[in-house]
Amino acid sequence: MVDEKTLGELLAHNLQRNPGNIVIPTVPNLKLNPSILGVLPIFEGHRNENPYTHLGELDRKCTALFGKTNDLDNIKLTLFSHTLGDAPRDWLKHLQGGPFRTFEEVAKRFLKRYYPETLTIKLRSEITGIQQESGENLQEYYERFTRLCASCPNHNLTETSILDQFLQGMNDLDARLLQCSAGGSFNDMTPSQLRMLIETNAEGMRGRGGIK
């Protein structure tokens, strides 16, 4: 017979997971219970997981649960270890350099561990060398491009630079059509106007059945 723990026992175990090298702040009226812990994102440390995405999801969940309060960073610091799977939690438990008193300190260490500089270099290279693939329409190309940029928010490339890379990687037909929709030239457009033009044309592909 499997010895399963009750929800109450699991919660009690969960409440003790904050590692000793984090100074847990006092947040008025913050009560950890299954309704809160059950909706938090979980980061297991797998290679296909993006720590930026995890931190962003944690921020969205906390904002939805508690609103835009001045205590939001303290709430995230309190909850952070509860969003980690076994391996990342063990890393946090043995993290050197503490005690850590702010969420910013912990988040920086988390990103350094799970988003190394080598990955930033790799993804930045993919952004600057992006090419529209054979058989890939504008909508599909733009969606792949935006996902790639979102996966590397610290790429340190300007909006003008990444949009230029996008244009350089387009196939000849889509590039000509986009240029025609711009009146023959992109030179008089701001980066925000150019992105809107790309999005409008890409969305047009969806309207014409370009995405299955």
SULRA-V350423 format. One record per pair of residues at least 12 apart in sequence whose C-alpha atoms are under 8 Angstrom apart, sorted by the first residue. I is the first residue (numbers start at 0). J is the second residue. Records with the same first field share a line. If there is no record, write none. Layout:
BEGIN
I=J ; J
END
This chain:
BEGIN
10=32 ; 33
13=81
14=31
16=80 ; 81
17=77 ; 80 ; 81
18=80 ; 91 ; 92
19=92 ; 98
20=92 ; 93 ; 94 ; 97 ; 98 ; 99
21=97 ; 98 ; 99 ; 100
22=98 ; 99 ; 100
23=73 ; 76 ; 77 ; 100
24=73 ; 76 ; 77 ; 100
25=73
26=70 ; 73 ; 74
29=74
35=64
36=81
38=60
39=57 ; 60 ; 81 ; 82
40=53 ; 56 ; 57 ; 82
41=53 ; 81 ; 82 ; 83 ; 84
42=82 ; 83 ; 84 ; 87
43=83 ; 84 ; 85 ; 86 ; 87
44=84 ; 86 ; 87 ; 113
49=113 ; 114 ; 150
50=109 ; 110 ; 113 ; 114
51=110 ; 150 ; 152
52=150
54=106
57=75
58=75
61=74 ; 75
72=101 ; 102 ; 103
73=101 ; 102
75=102
76=101 ; 102 ; 105
119=151 ; 153 ; 154
120=154
122=147 ; 150 ; 151 ; 154
123=151 ; 154
125=147
126=144 ; 147 ; 148 ; 161 ; 164
127=161 ; 164
128=164 ; 168
129=144 ; 164 ; 165 ; 168
130=165 ; 167 ; 168 ; 169
131=168 ; 169 ; 170
136=204 ; 209
137=173 ; 200 ; 201 ; 204
138=200 ; 201 ; 202 ; 204 ; 205 ; 209 ; 210
139=210
141=197 ; 198 ; 201
144=165
158=190
159=190
162=190 ; 193 ; 194
177=196 ; 197 ; 200
180=196
181=196
END
